[in-house]
Amino acid sequence: MNKIIVSLSFFILSSCATEQIETIESTKQAPDSESTSTPWLYQSPPEVEQNTAASYKEPSRQESLLPRIAQYLKRGIASWYGPRFHGKKTANGEIFDMYAMTAASKTLPISSYARVTNLKNKRSVIVRINDRGPYHGNRVLDLSYTAAKKLGIYKTGTGMVEIKALTPEQALPQLQAAAAKQRKQVYLQLGTFGNQKKAVKLQNKIVAHHLPQPEILSSTYKNSTLYKVQMGPIKSVDSANKLNEQLSEIGITQTQFVTETRQN
């Protein structure tokens, strides 16, 4: 598979991408309130367990949208969601993690990257679009709890933001720069599960094909534990492309950039 296809798969699905600079902990305290926006697919039960690395594919027509989407720039009101949806399924079939750097959009492709800037305090974060919404009033984006907290809008519930779409080539160095400030690194996430056995199954599949063994990280909120299969750290776009070529040969095409601690 050539690098053009691999790079495109990053942009369409790059399934926290995330500038997940907040530490995922198993004993985090949840906020008292959240956005009242309710994206359409949040009715899925928390126990749904799905390997996002092999289950969801954007329509091929998305390929023609890449040049246009890469120039996407929009301003509007952003809201956020968290505890009520933690552990439930998102639009691309993965499990929602309120501590990951993700967002729901009505227009940007799943999964693509975007830089979101709070127009009031000028704080910026990079999020990965993994859901659809919000469908409440004139809001243009629904941020995860952590993304909203980093932008400084989680207490007010909403805020005016600017949204700039990024290609994977643009997102990766920005994620790495942000991670370096906190002595962290960027990894390639291959799947998110609500069941540890499924995470181990994916890990074993990769090892059986003589690829580097990925790590399994877990994060817990109340009675919901998520298991994430990751490889890395990722040093460059070229190394990410090479790794994705190898993974695609064994049927793993849904990946994403994430930045997390390695202590979970």
N, C-alpha and C positions, 0 to 999 in steps of 0.2 A: 504494500500500500504506500503510495507516495506521500511526501510531506504535506502537500496541499490538502489532501483528504484528512490527514491526521490533525493538522492545524485547525481545519474547519470543525472537526469533531470536538476539539477543545472549546471552540466558541459557542457551538450550538448546545453542548451539554456540559462541558467542563465542570461537570457536576460537582464556602463558607465559605463559584469559587469564592473562595472566601479570603478575605483579609482577616482571618479569625485570630485577632491579636489578643482577645480576652482569653484568659486561662480557663479551660473547661475543667470543672471540678465536680466531684461526686456529691458535694454537700453544699452547693450554692443555695442561697436564699432567693426565692422568687419575689418579684415586685408585687405590690398590692393591687396594681391596676394595669390595664392595657387597652389598646385600641378596641373600639367596638366593631371595627370592620370585620366582616366574615367572608373571606374568599370562598368561592363555590365548592371547592373540593374538600374543605375541612370537616366533612361529615364522616370521613373514613375512620374506622375504629383504631385505637392505639395499638392493638396487638398485630396489625398488619406488618408483615416482615417481607421485605423485598430487596433483592439485589439490584441496585440501580445501575450497576456496571453492565448488565446484560438485558435489561427489561424495557428501557424506554428509548425510543428513537424519534427525533423530530422529523417531520416530513421532508423529503428531499428538496422540496421547493424552497426551504429555508436557505439552501446554498446560494440562491440568486440574491438573497437579501443581505449577504455579508457586507459588500461595499457600502450599501445604503445605511445599514444599521450602525456601522463603524463611525458614522458621522452624526449619530443621534445625539441631540442635546435638547433637554426640556427642563422647564421650571414648573413647580407646582407644590401642592401640599402632600407631605408624607405622613403616614401614621405608622403604628407598630402593633405587633401581636406576639404573644409569648406563652405563659403557663397553660392556658386552655387548649393550646394546639400542640404542645410539646409531646413528641412521641407519635403524632398522627402523620398520615401520609400526605405528601405534597403533590403538585401537579405532574411532576416527572416520576412519581412512584417511590421516591426516597422518603426517609423518615425525617420529619421536621425536628430540628434542634434549635431551641430558642437562644442557645449560646453560640451558634454558628453565625458567620457573617453572610446572611442571605436576605433575599427580599422577594416580594410578589409584585409582578407588573402585568398590566393588561396588554402591553404592546411589544416589549422586548422578548427576543427568543429565549426559550428554555434549552439549555442553561447557558447564559451569556454573562459577561461581566459588565459592571458599571461603577463609575466613581460617583458617589453621592456627596454633595457639599451642603452643609447647613448654611443658608444665606445670612443668617443672623450672627453666628459666631465664627463662620468660615472654617469650621472643622470639616474634614473629609475622610471618607472610608471607601474601601472597595468591597462591593457585595457581588454575590452570584445570584442570578435570577433563577429560582427553582420552583416558582409557584405563580398562580394567576390571581389577580386581584390588585388593589382593593375595589370593591363594588359598593362604596359608601360615599355619597356626595360627589365632590369633585376631586377626590384624592387621586394621586398619580402613582403612589408607591406605598407598599406595606412592608416595613422593615422588621427584621427579627429584633427581639429584645436587646441583644448585645449591640447590634448595629445602631439602634436608636439611642442606647445609652452612650456609646462613643461619640455620637453626633450631638448629644445634649438635648434630645427632644423627648426622652421617654417619660419625664415627669409631667410635661405639658400635654403629652399624647399626640400632638401633631406639630409640624413645623414646615416652613418654606424651604425647599431644597432645589438644587440644580442636579440633574442626572445626565451624566456623560457616558455613553457606551464605550467600552474598551474591547479591543481584540485581545486574544490570549498573549500575543507578543507584547502588547502594551501593559497588560495587567500583571504579568509575571515579575518584571523588574520592579514595578511599584510595590507589589506585595513583598518582594524580597527586601526592598529598602525599608519598608515599614517594620518588617519582622526583625531586621538587623538591629534596629533601635532598641528592641526589647530582648536582644540576644536569642532570637528564635530563627527558625528556618521554614522554608516552604516545602510541602510534601504533595504527593499525588494521591488523592483518595479514590479508591476503586469501588467502594460500596458502603452503604450504611444499613444496618440491620437492627431489628428489635429482638433477635435471637442469636446467642453466641455461637451455636452450632453452625448456623449458616455463614457466619463470618469466618469460622475455622475452615469450613468447606471451601470457601473461595481462596483462603490462604493456602490450603493444601493443593488446590488446583494449580496455582501459580508456581509453587515449589516443584510440583510434579513435572512441569515443563522447563525445569532447570533455569528459572528466573530467580532473582534475589527474593528472599523471603520477606513478605510484607509484615508490618506490625499490626496488631489489633488494639485499638484504644477504646476505652469505654467512658461514658459520661452518664450520670444518673440524676434524675430529678424526681423526687417523691418515689413512686413505685415504677417509674419508667427508666429503663437502662438502654442506651444505644451503643452499638458496637460498630466501630469504623475501621475499615481495612485500608492501610496506607503504605506507600513506598516512598523512598527518598532518603535524604533531602534532594530536592531538585535544584541543580546549579545553573541551568540555562534553558532557553527555549529549545535549542538543538537536542540537549539531553532528554528533555521532556518528549520531544517528537520521536526520538529513538525508542524510548521506553514505551510510548503508546503504539508504535509500530509492532513491537514485540507482543504487547498485550492484545492488540487487535487480531493477531494471528491465532490466538486461542479463544477468541470470541468476547474479549473484554474491551468495549469501546466507549463506555460511559464513565469518564473520569473527571476529576476536578482538582484545582489547586486549593490547598488549605494550609493554614499556619496554626499549629497547635504545639503545646508542650508535649514532651515525650515521657511524662511521669504518670499518666493514667494507666 
